[in-house]
Amino acid sequence: ELPQYTNIDAIRSDLLTVRSDPQRDDGLQVNISFRNTAQFPQPFPIMILSFNTLTNEIVALREFAPQEYLDPGLQSITLMPVMAPVQVQLNLIDPGPDAVNYTLAFRLH
């Protein structure tokens, strides 16, 4: 059996917004949209979300497996379709006032 084709560089983030959670004083709502721009379906990546200070020191970092970020209706799909946007909403604890920047990265399992 051959391994799945993968090209992590072909997974593109289209949107990343971070807002205060309207229901929790200590919470954030993170909305992410990304898509597979490769010419073939590939496994969903691990998402790495980090919050940094002005001097780029990491305040908080978390990796999310597909089972953690995918909507329950999508968890039965094993491969990301080509060019189909994947929408993710995360509710997180606010890492504090020093966290003024955030970054999103992807990696393979």
C-alpha distances in whole Angstrom, upper triangle without the diagonal:
4,7,9,12,15,19,21,24,24,24,28,31,33,36,37,40,41,44,47,46,49,49,48,50,48,45,43,41,38,37,34,32,29,27,23,25,21,21,18,17,16,16,20,21,23,27,30,33,36,40,42,46,48,47,43,43,40,42,39,35,33,29,28,24,23,24,28,29,27,29,29,28,25,23,21,20,17,17,20,21,22,26,27,29,28,31,32,35,35,39,39,42,44,44,47,50,48,45,46,43,39,36,32,29,26,23,19,18
4,7,9,12,15,18,21,20,21,25,28,31,33,34,38,39,42,45,44,47,47,47,49,46,43,41,39,36,35,31,30,26,24,21,22,18,18,15,15,13,14,18,19,21,25,27,31,34,37,39,43,45,44,40,41,38,40,37,33,31,27,26,23,22,24,27,27,26,28,28,28,24,23,21,19,16,15,18,19,20,24,25,27,26,29,30,33,34,37,38,41,43,42,46,48,46,43,44,40,37,33,30,27,23,20,17,16
4,6,9,12,15,18,17,18,22,25,28,30,31,34,36,39,41,41,44,44,43,45,43,40,38,36,33,31,28,27,23,21,18,19,16,16,13,13,11,11,15,15,18,21,24,27,30,34,36,39,41,41,37,37,34,36,33,30,27,23,23,20,19,21,24,24,23,26,26,25,22,21,19,17,14,13,15,17,18,21,22,24,23,27,27,30,31,34,34,37,39,38,42,44,42,39,40,37,33,30,26,23,19,17,13,13
4,6,10,12,15,14,15,19,22,24,27,28,31,33,36,38,38,41,41,41,43,40,37,35,33,30,28,25,23,20,17,14,16,13,13,10,9,7,8,11,13,16,19,22,25,28,32,34,38,39,39,35,35,33,35,32,28,26,22,21,18,16,19,22,21,20,23,23,23,19,18,17,14,11,9,12,13,14,18,19,20,20,23,24,27,28,31,32,35,37,36,40,42,40,37,38,34,31,27,24,21,17,15,11,12
4,7,10,12,12,13,17,20,22,25,26,30,32,35,38,38,41,41,41,43,41,37,35,33,29,27,24,22,18,16,12,13,10,10,8,8,6,8,12,13,16,19,21,24,27,31,33,36,38,37,34,34,32,34,32,28,26,22,21,19,18,20,23,22,21,24,25,24,20,20,19,16,13,10,12,13,13,16,17,19,19,23,24,27,28,32,32,35,36,36,39,41,40,36,36,33,30,26,23,19,16,14,11,13
4,6,9,9,10,14,16,19,22,23,27,29,32,35,35,38,39,38,40,37,34,32,30,26,25,21,19,16,13,10,11,8,10,8,8,6,7,10,10,13,15,18,21,24,27,29,33,34,34,30,31,28,31,28,24,23,19,18,16,15,19,21,20,19,22,23,23,19,19,19,16,13,10,11,12,12,15,16,17,17,20,21,24,25,29,29,32,33,33,36,38,36,32,33,29,26,22,19,16,12,11,8,11
4,5,6,7,11,14,17,20,21,25,27,30,33,34,37,38,38,39,37,33,31,29,25,23,20,18,14,12,9,9,7,10,9,10,8,10,11,10,13,15,17,20,22,25,27,30,32,31,28,29,27,29,27,23,22,19,19,17,17,20,21,20,20,23,25,25,21,21,21,18,15,13,12,13,12,14,16,17,17,20,21,24,25,28,29,32,32,31,34,36,34,31,31,27,24,20,17,14,11,10,9,12
4,5,6,9,12,15,17,18,22,23,27,30,31,34,35,34,35,33,30,27,25,22,20,17,16,12,11,9,10,9,12,12,12,9,9,10,8,10,11,13,16,18,22,23,27,28,28,24,25,23,25,23,20,18,15,15,15,14,18,19,17,18,21,23,23,20,20,21,18,16,13,12,14,13,14,16,15,15,18,18,21,22,25,25,28,28,28,31,32,30,27,27,23,20,16,13,10,7,7,7,11
4,6,7,11,14,16,17,21,23,27,30,31,34,36,35,36,34,31,28,26,22,21,17,16,12,11,9,9,9,12,13,13,12,13,13,11,13,13,14,17,19,22,23,26,27,27,23,25,23,26,24,21,20,18,18,18,17,21,22,20,20,23,26,26,22,22,24,21,19,16,14,15,14,14,16,16,16,19,19,22,23,26,26,29,29,28,31,32,30,27,26,22,19,16,13,10,9,9,10,14
4,6,10,12,15,17,21,23,27,30,31,34,35,35,36,34,31,28,26,22,20,16,14,10,8,6,5,5,9,10,11,10,12,12,11,14,14,16,18,21,24,25,28,29,29,26,27,26,28,26,23,22,19,19,18,17,21,21,19,19,22,24,24,20,21,22,19,17,14,11,12,10,10,13,13,14,17,18,21,23,26,27,30,30,30,32,33,32,28,28,24,21,17,14,12,10,11,12,15
4,7,10,12,14,18,20,24,27,27,30,32,32,33,31,28,24,22,18,16,13,11,7,6,5,6,7,11,11,11,9,10,9,8,11,11,13,15,18,21,23,26,27,28,24,25,23,25,23,20,19,16,15,15,14,17,18,15,15,18,21,21,17,18,20,17,15,12,10,11,10,9,11,10,11,13,14,18,19,23,23,26,27,26,29,30,29,26,25,21,18,15,12,10,8,10,11,14
4,6,9,11,15,18,21,25,25,28,30,30,31,29,26,23,20,17,14,11,9,5,5,6,7,10,13,14,14,13,14,12,11,13,12,13,14,17,19,21,24,25,26,23,24,23,24,22,20,19,17,16,17,16,19,19,16,16,19,22,22,19,20,22,19,18,15,12,13,11,10,11,10,10,12,14,17,18,22,22,25,25,25,28,28,27,24,23,19,16,13,10,9,9,12,14,17
4,6,7,11,14,17,21,22,25,27,27,28,26,23,19,17,13,11,7,6,4,7,9,10,13,17,17,16,15,16,13,12,13,11,12,12,15,17,19,22,23,24,21,23,21,22,20,18,17,16,15,16,15,18,18,14,15,17,21,21,18,20,22,19,19,17,14,15,14,11,12,9,9,10,11,14,15,18,19,22,22,22,25,25,25,21,20,16,13,11,8,9,9,13,15,18
4,7,10,14,17,20,21,24,26,26,28,26,23,19,17,13,10,8,5,5,7,11,11,15,18,19,18,18,18,16,15,16,14,15,15,17,19,21,23,24,25,23,25,23,24,22,20,20,19,18,19,18,21,20,16,16,18,22,21,19,21,23,21,21,19,15,16,14,11,11,8,10,10,11,14,16,19,20,23,23,24,26,26,26,22,20,17,15,13,11,12,13,17,19,22
4,7,10,13,17,18,20,22,23,24,23,20,16,13,10,7,5,5,7,10,14,15,18,21,22,21,20,20,17,16,17,13,15,13,15,16,18,21,22,24,21,23,21,22,20,19,18,18,17,19,18,20,19,15,16,17,21,21,19,21,24,22,22,21,17,18,17,14,14,10,10,9,10,11,13,16,17,20,19,21,22,23,23,19,18,15,13,11,10,12,14,18,20,22
4,7,10,14,15,18,20,20,21,20,16,13,10,7,6,5,7,9,13,16,17,20,24,24,23,21,21,17,16,16,12,12,10,12,13,15,18,19,21,18,20,18,18,17,15,15,15,15,17,17,19,17,14,16,17,21,22,20,21,24,23,23,22,19,20,20,17,17,13,12,10,10,10,11,13,14,17,16,17,19,19,19,16,14,12,9,9,8,11,13,17,20,22
4,7,10,12,14,17,17,18,17,14,10,8,6,5,7,9,12,16,19,21,24,27,28,26,25,24,20,19,18,15,15,12,13,13,15,17,18,21,19,20,18,18,16,16,16,17,17,19,19,21,18,15,17,18,22,23,22,23,26,25,26,25,22,23,23,20,19,15,14,12,11,10,10,12,13,15,14,15,17,17,18,14,13,11,10,10,11,14,16,20,23,25
4,7,9,12,14,14,14,13,10,7,6,5,7,9,12,15,19,22,24,27,30,30,28,27,25,22,20,19,15,14,11,12,11,13,15,17,19,17,18,16,15,14,14,15,16,16,19,20,21,18,15,18,19,22,24,23,24,27,27,27,27,24,26,26,24,22,18,17,14,12,10,9,10,10,12,10,12,13,14,15,11,11,10,9,11,11,15,18,21,24,25
4,6,9,12,11,11,11,9,6,5,7,9,12,15,18,22,25,27,30,33,33,31,30,29,25,24,22,18,18,14,15,13,16,17,18,21,20,21,19,17,16,17,17,19,19,22,22,23,20,17,20,20,23,25,25,26,29,29,30,29,27,28,29,26,25,21,19,16,14,11,11,10,10,11,10,12,13,13,15,13,12,12,12,14,15,19,21,24,27,28
4,6,9,8,8,8,6,5,6,9,11,15,18,21,25,28,31,34,37,37,34,33,31,27,26,24,21,20,16,16,14,17,18,19,22,21,21,20,17,16,18,18,20,20,23,24,24,21,19,21,21,24,26,26,27,31,31,32,32,29,31,32,30,28,24,22,19,16,13,12,10,10,10,8,11,11,12,15,13,13,14,14,17,18,21,24,27,30,30
4,5,5,7,8,5,5,5,9,11,15,18,22,25,29,31,34,37,36,34,32,30,27,26,24,21,20,17,18,16,19,20,22,25,24,24,22,19,17,19,18,20,19,22,23,22,19,17,20,19,22,24,24,25,29,29,31,31,29,31,32,30,27,24,21,18,15,12,10,8,9,9,9,13,13,15,18,16,16,17,16,19,19,23,24,27,30,30
4,6,7,10,8,8,9,12,14,18,21,24,28,31,34,37,39,39,36,35,33,30,29,27,24,24,21,21,20,22,23,25,28,27,27,25,22,21,23,22,24,23,26,26,25,22,20,22,21,24,26,26,27,31,31,33,33,31,33,34,32,29,26,24,20,18,14,13,11,12,13,12,16,16,17,20,19,19,20,20,22,23,26,28,31,33,33
4,7,9,8,9,10,14,16,19,22,26,29,32,35,38,41,40,37,36,34,30,29,27,25,25,22,22,21,24,25,27,30,29,28,26,23,21,23,22,24,23,25,25,24,21,20,22,21,23,25,26,27,30,31,33,34,32,34,35,33,31,27,25,21,18,15,14,10,12,12,13,16,17,19,22,20,21,22,21,24,24,27,29,31,33,33
4,5,5,8,10,13,16,20,23,26,30,33,36,38,41,40,37,36,33,30,29,26,24,23,20,20,19,21,22,25,28,26,26,23,20,19,20,20,22,21,24,25,24,21,20,22,22,23,26,27,27,31,32,33,34,32,34,36,34,32,28,25,22,19,15,13,10,10,9,10,13,14,16,19,18,19,20,20,22,23,26,28,30,32,32
4,6,9,11,15,18,21,25,28,31,35,37,40,43,42,40,38,35,32,30,28,25,24,21,20,18,20,21,23,26,25,24,22,19,18,20,20,23,23,26,27,27,23,22,25,25,27,29,30,30,34,35,36,36,35,37,38,36,34,30,28,24,21,18,15,12,11,9,9,12,11,13,16,16,17,19,19,22,23,27,29,31,34,34
4,7,11,13,17,20,24,26,30,33,35,38,41,40,38,36,33,30,28,25,22,21,18,17,15,17,18,21,23,22,21,19,15,14,17,17,20,20,24,25,24,21,20,23,24,26,29,29,29,32,33,34,35,33,35,37,35,33,29,27,23,20,17,14,10,9,6,5,9,8,11,14,13,15,17,17,20,21,24,26,28,31,31
4,7,10,13,16,20,23,26,29,32,35,38,37,34,32,30,26,25,22,19,18,15,15,14,17,18,21,23,22,21,18,15,14,15,15,18,17,21,22,21,18,17,20,20,22,25,25,25,29,30,30,31,29,32,33,31,29,25,23,20,16,13,10,7,6,4,5,9,10,12,15,13,15,16,15,18,18,21,23,26,28,28
4,6,10,13,17,19,23,26,29,31,34,34,31,30,27,24,22,20,17,16,13,13,12,15,17,19,22,20,20,17,15,13,14,14,16,16,19,20,20,17,15,18,18,21,24,23,24,27,28,28,29,27,29,30,28,26,22,20,17,14,10,8,6,5,6,6,9,10,12,14,12,13,13,12,15,15,18,20,23,26,26
4,7,10,13,17,20,23,26,29,32,31,29,27,25,21,21,19,16,16,13,14,13,17,19,21,24,22,22,19,17,15,15,15,16,15,18,18,18,15,13,15,15,18,20,20,21,25,25,26,26,24,26,27,25,23,19,17,13,10,7,6,5,6,9,9,12,14,16,17,14,15,15,13,15,14,18,19,22,25,25
4,7,10,13,17,20,22,25,28,28,25,24,22,18,17,16,12,13,10,12,12,15,18,20,22,20,20,18,16,14,14,13,14,13,16,16,17,14,11,13,14,18,19,19,19,23,23,23,23,21,23,24,22,20,16,14,11,8,6,5,6,8,11,11,13,15,16,17,14,14,13,10,11,11,14,16,19,21,22
4,7,10,14,17,20,23,25,25,23,22,21,17,16,16,12,14,11,14,15,18,21,22,24,22,23,20,19,17,16,15,15,14,16,15,16,14,11,12,13,16,18,17,18,21,21,22,21,18,20,21,18,16,13,11,7,6,5,7,9,11,14,14,16,19,20,21,17,17,15,12,13,11,14,15,19,21,22
4,7,10,14,16,19,22,22,20,19,17,14,13,13,10,12,10,13,15,18,21,22,24,21,22,20,20,18,16,15,14,12,14,13,15,13,10,11,12,16,17,15,17,20,19,19,18,15,17,17,15,14,10,8,6,5,6,8,12,13,17,17,18,20,22,22,18,18,15,12,11,9,11,12,16,18,19
4,7,11,13,16,19,19,17,16,16,13,13,14,11,14,13,16,18,21,24,25,27,24,25,23,23,21,19,17,16,14,15,14,16,15,11,11,13,16,16,14,16,19,17,18,16,13,14,14,11,10,6,5,5,6,9,12,15,17,20,20,22,24,25,25,22,21,18,15,14,11,12,13,16,18,20
4,7,9,12,15,15,14,13,13,10,10,12,10,13,13,17,19,21,25,26,27,24,25,23,24,22,19,18,16,14,15,13,16,15,12,12,14,17,17,14,16,18,16,16,14,10,11,11,9,8,6,5,7,9,12,14,18,19,22,23,23,26,27,27,23,22,19,16,14,11,11,10,13,15,17
4,6,9,12,12,11,11,12,10,11,13,12,15,17,20,22,25,28,29,30,27,28,26,27,25,22,20,18,16,16,14,17,17,14,13,15,18,17,14,16,17,14,14,12,8,8,7,5,6,5,6,9,11,15,17,21,22,26,26,27,30,31,30,27,26,23,19,17,13,13,11,14,15,17
4,6,8,8,7,8,10,9,10,13,13,16,18,21,24,27,30,31,32,28,30,28,29,27,23,22,19,17,16,14,18,19,16,15,17,19,18,15,16,17,14,13,10,7,7,5,5,7,8,9,12,14,18,20,24,25,28,29,29,32,34,33,29,28,25,22,19,15,14,12,13,13,16
4,7,8,9,10,13,12,13,16,16,19,21,23,26,28,31,32,32,29,31,29,31,29,26,24,22,21,20,18,21,22,20,18,21,23,22,19,20,21,17,17,13,10,9,6,5,9,10,12,15,17,21,23,27,28,31,32,32,34,35,34,31,30,26,23,20,17,15,14,15,15,19
4,5,7,8,11,12,13,17,17,20,22,25,28,30,33,34,34,31,32,31,33,30,27,26,23,22,20,18,22,23,21,20,22,24,23,19,21,21,17,16,12,10,9,6,8,11,13,14,18,20,24,25,29,30,33,34,34,37,38,37,33,32,29,26,22,19,17,14,15,14,17
4,7,9,13,15,16,20,21,24,26,29,32,34,37,38,38,35,36,34,36,34,31,29,26,25,23,21,24,26,24,22,24,26,24,20,22,21,18,16,13,11,9,6,9,12,14,16,20,22,26,28,32,33,37,37,37,40,41,40,37,36,32,29,26,23,21,18,18,17,20
4,6,10,12,14,18,20,23,25,29,32,34,37,38,39,35,36,34,36,33,30,28,25,23,21,18,21,24,22,20,22,23,22,18,19,18,15,13,9,9,7,6,10,12,14,16,19,21,25,27,31,32,36,37,37,40,41,40,37,36,33,30,26,23,20,17,17,16,18
4,7,9,12,16,17,21,23,27,30,32,36,37,38,34,35,33,34,31,28,25,22,20,18,15,18,20,18,16,18,20,18,14,15,15,11,9,6,5,5,6,9,10,13,13,17,19,22,24,28,29,33,34,35,38,39,39,35,35,31,28,25,21,19,16,16,14,15
4,7,9,12,15,18,21,24,27,30,34,35,35,32,32,30,31,28,25,22,19,17,15,13,15,18,17,15,18,19,18,14,14,14,11,8,5,5,7,8,11,12,13,13,17,18,21,23,26,27,31,32,32,35,37,36,33,33,29,26,23,19,16,13,12,10,12
4,6,9,12,16,19,22,26,28,32,34,34,30,31,28,29,26,22,20,16,14,11,9,12,15,14,12,15,16,16,12,12,12,9,6,4,6,9,11,13,13,14,13,16,16,19,20,24,25,28,30,30,33,35,34,31,31,28,24,21,18,15,12,11,8,9
4,7,9,13,15,19,22,25,29,31,31,28,28,25,26,23,19,17,13,11,9,6,10,11,10,9,13,14,14,11,10,12,9,7,6,6,9,11,13,12,12,10,12,12,16,16,20,21,24,26,26,30,32,31,27,28,25,21,18,15,13,9,9,8,9
4,6,9,12,16,19,22,26,28,28,24,24,22,23,20,16,14,10,9,7,7,10,11,10,11,14,16,17,14,13,15,13,11,10,9,12,14,15,14,14,11,13,13,16,16,19,20,23,24,24,27,29,28,25,25,22,19,15,12,9,6,6,5,7
4,7,10,13,17,19,23,26,26,22,22,19,20,16,13,10,7,6,5,6,10,10,9,11,15,16,18,15,14,16,15,13,13,12,16,17,18,17,16,13,14,13,15,14,17,17,20,21,21,24,26,25,22,23,20,17,14,10,8,6,5,6,7
4,6,10,13,16,20,22,23,19,19,16,17,14,11,8,6,5,7,8,11,10,8,11,14,17,19,16,15,18,17,16,15,14,17,18,18,17,15,12,13,10,12,11,14,14,17,18,18,21,23,22,19,20,17,13,10,7,6,5,7,9,10
4,7,10,13,17,19,19,16,15,12,13,11,7,6,4,6,9,11,14,12,11,14,17,20,22,19,19,22,21,19,19,17,21,21,21,20,18,15,15,13,14,12,15,13,16,16,15,18,20,19,16,17,14,10,8,6,5,6,8,11,12
4,7,10,14,16,17,14,14,11,11,8,6,6,6,8,11,13,16,13,12,15,18,21,23,21,20,24,23,22,21,20,22,23,22,21,18,16,15,12,12,11,12,11,13,13,12,15,17,16,12,13,11,7,6,5,7,9,11,14,16
4,7,10,13,14,10,10,7,8,6,4,6,9,11,15,17,19,16,15,19,21,24,26,24,24,27,26,25,25,23,26,26,25,25,22,20,18,16,15,13,14,12,13,12,10,13,14,13,9,11,8,5,5,7,9,11,14,17,18
4,7,10,11,9,8,6,6,5,6,9,12,14,18,20,22,19,18,21,23,26,29,27,27,30,29,29,28,26,29,29,28,27,24,22,20,18,16,14,14,12,12,10,7,9,10,9,5,7,6,4,7,9,12,15,17,21,22
4,7,8,5,5,4,5,7,9,12,15,18,21,23,25,22,21,25,27,30,32,31,30,34,33,32,31,29,32,32,30,30,27,25,23,21,20,18,18,15,15,12,9,10,10,7,5,6,5,6,8,11,14,17,19,23,24
4,5,5,5,7,7,10,12,16,19,21,25,27,29,26,25,28,30,33,36,34,34,37,36,36,35,33,35,35,33,33,30,28,27,24,23,21,20,18,16,13,11,10,9,5,5,6,6,9,11,15,17,21,23,26,28
4,5,7,10,10,13,15,19,22,24,28,30,32,29,27,31,33,36,38,36,36,40,39,38,37,34,37,36,34,34,31,30,28,26,25,23,23,21,20,16,14,13,11,8,8,6,7,10,13,16,19,22,25,28,30
4,6,9,11,14,16,19,22,25,28,30,33,30,29,32,35,38,40,38,37,41,40,38,37,35,38,37,35,36,33,31,30,28,27,25,25,23,22,19,16,15,14,10,10,10,10,12,14,17,19,23,24,28,30
4,6,9,11,12,16,18,21,24,27,29,26,25,29,31,34,36,34,34,37,36,35,34,31,34,33,32,32,29,28,27,25,25,23,23,20,20,17,14,15,14,10,9,9,8,9,10,14,15,19,21,24,26
4,6,9,11,14,17,20,24,26,28,26,25,29,31,34,36,34,34,37,36,35,34,32,35,35,34,34,31,29,28,25,25,22,22,19,18,16,13,13,13,9,9,10,10,11,12,15,16,19,21,24,25
4,6,7,11,14,17,20,23,25,22,22,25,28,30,33,31,30,34,33,31,31,29,32,33,31,31,28,26,25,22,22,19,19,16,15,14,10,12,13,10,8,10,9,9,10,13,14,17,18,22,22
4,7,11,14,17,20,23,24,21,21,25,27,30,32,31,30,34,33,32,32,31,33,34,33,32,29,27,25,22,21,18,17,14,12,10,7,8,10,7,6,9,10,10,12,14,16,19,20,23,24
4,7,10,13,17,20,21,18,18,21,24,26,29,27,26,30,30,29,29,27,31,31,30,29,26,24,22,19,18,15,14,11,10,9,6,9,12,10,8,11,11,9,11,12,14,16,18,21,21
4,7,10,13,16,18,15,15,19,22,24,27,25,24,27,27,25,25,24,27,28,27,27,24,21,20,17,17,14,14,11,12,12,10,13,15,14,11,13,12,9,9,10,11,13,14,17,17
4,7,10,13,14,11,12,16,18,20,23,21,20,23,23,22,22,22,25,26,26,25,22,19,18,15,15,12,13,10,12,13,11,15,18,17,14,16,14,11,11,10,11,12,12,15,15
4,7,10,12,9,10,13,17,18,21,19,17,20,20,19,19,18,22,23,23,22,20,17,17,14,14,12,14,12,14,16,15,19,21,20,17,19,17,13,12,10,9,9,9,11,11
4,6,8,6,6,10,13,15,17,15,14,17,17,16,16,16,19,21,21,20,18,14,14,11,12,10,12,12,15,17,16,20,23,22,19,21,19,15,14,11,11,10,10,11,11
4,5,5,7,9,12,13,16,13,11,14,14,12,14,14,17,20,20,19,17,14,14,12,14,12,15,15,18,20,20,24,27,26,23,24,22,18,17,14,12,10,10,10,8
4,5,5,6,9,10,12,10,8,11,10,9,11,11,14,17,17,16,14,11,12,10,12,12,15,16,20,22,22,26,29,28,25,26,24,20,18,14,14,11,11,11,10
4,6,6,8,8,11,9,6,10,11,10,13,13,17,20,20,18,17,13,14,12,13,13,15,16,19,22,23,27,30,30,26,28,26,22,21,17,17,15,15,14,12
4,6,8,9,12,11,9,13,14,14,15,15,19,21,21,19,17,13,13,10,11,9,11,12,16,18,19,23,26,26,23,25,23,19,18,15,16,14,15,15,14
4,7,9,11,10,9,13,13,13,14,13,16,19,18,16,14,10,9,6,7,7,10,12,16,18,19,22,25,25,22,23,21,17,16,13,14,13,14,15,14
4,6,8,6,6,10,10,11,12,11,14,17,17,14,12,8,8,7,9,10,13,15,19,21,23,26,28,29,25,26,24,21,19,16,16,14,16,16,15
4,5,5,7,10,11,13,14,13,15,18,18,14,13,9,8,7,9,11,13,16,20,22,24,27,30,31,27,28,26,23,22,19,19,18,19,19,19
4,5,5,8,10,12,15,15,17,20,20,17,16,13,12,11,12,13,16,18,22,25,27,30,32,33,30,31,29,26,25,22,22,20,21,21,20
4,6,7,8,12,14,13,15,18,18,15,14,12,12,12,14,16,18,21,25,27,29,33,35,36,32,33,31,28,27,23,24,22,23,22,21
4,5,5,9,10,10,11,15,15,12,12,9,10,11,13,15,18,21,25,27,29,32,34,35,31,32,30,26,24,21,21,18,19,18,18
4,5,7,10,11,13,17,18,15,15,12,13,12,15,16,18,21,24,27,28,32,34,34,31,32,30,26,24,21,20,18,18,17,16
4,6,9,11,13,17,18,16,16,14,16,16,18,19,22,24,28,30,32,35,38,38,35,36,33,30,28,24,23,20,20,18,17
4,6,8,9,13,15,13,14,12,14,15,18,20,23,25,29,31,32,35,38,38,34,35,32,28,26,23,21,18,18,16,16
4,7,9,13,15,14,15,13,16,16,19,20,24,25,29,31,32,35,38,37,34,35,32,28,25,22,20,17,16,13,13
4,6,9,12,11,13,12,15,16,19,21,25,26,30,31,32,35,37,37,33,34,31,27,24,20,18,15,15,12,13
4,7,9,8,9,8,12,14,17,19,23,25,28,30,30,34,35,35,31,31,28,25,22,18,16,13,14,13,14
4,6,6,9,9,13,15,19,22,25,27,31,32,33,36,38,37,34,33,30,27,24,20,19,16,17,16,17
4,6,9,11,14,17,21,23,27,29,32,33,34,37,38,38,34,33,30,27,24,20,19,16,18,17,19
4,6,9,12,16,19,22,26,28,31,32,32,35,36,36,32,31,28,25,22,19,18,16,18,18,21
4,6,10,13,17,20,23,25,29,30,31,34,35,35,31,31,28,24,22,19,18,17,19,19,21
4,6,10,13,16,20,22,26,26,28,30,31,32,28,27,24,21,19,16,16,15,18,18,20
4,7,10,13,17,19,23,24,25,28,29,30,26,26,23,20,18,14,15,13,16,16,18
4,7,10,14,16,20,21,23,25,27,27,24,24,21,18,17,14,15,15,17,19,20
4,7,10,13,16,18,19,22,24,25,21,21,19,16,15,12,14,14,16,18,18
4,7,10,13,15,17,20,22,23,19,20,18,15,15,13,16,16,19,20,21
4,6,10,12,14,17,19,20,17,18,17,14,14,13,15,16,18,20,20
4,7,9,12,15,17,19,16,17,17,15,16,15,18,19,21,23,23
4,6,9,11,14,16,13,15,15,13,15,14,17,18,21,23,23
4,6,9,12,14,12,14,15,14,16,17,19,21,23,25,25
4,5,8,10,9,11,12,12,15,16,19,21,24,26,27
4,7,8,6,10,11,11,14,15,18,21,23,26,26
4,6,6,9,11,12,16,18,21,24,26,29,29
4,5,7,10,12,16,19,22,25,28,31,32
4,6,9,11,15,18,20,24,26,29,30
4,6,8,11,14,17,20,23,26,27
4,7,11,14,17,21,23,27,29
4,7,11,14,17,20,24,26
4,7,10,14,17,20,22
4,7,10,13,17,19
4,7,10,14,16
4,7,11,13
4,7,10
4,7
4
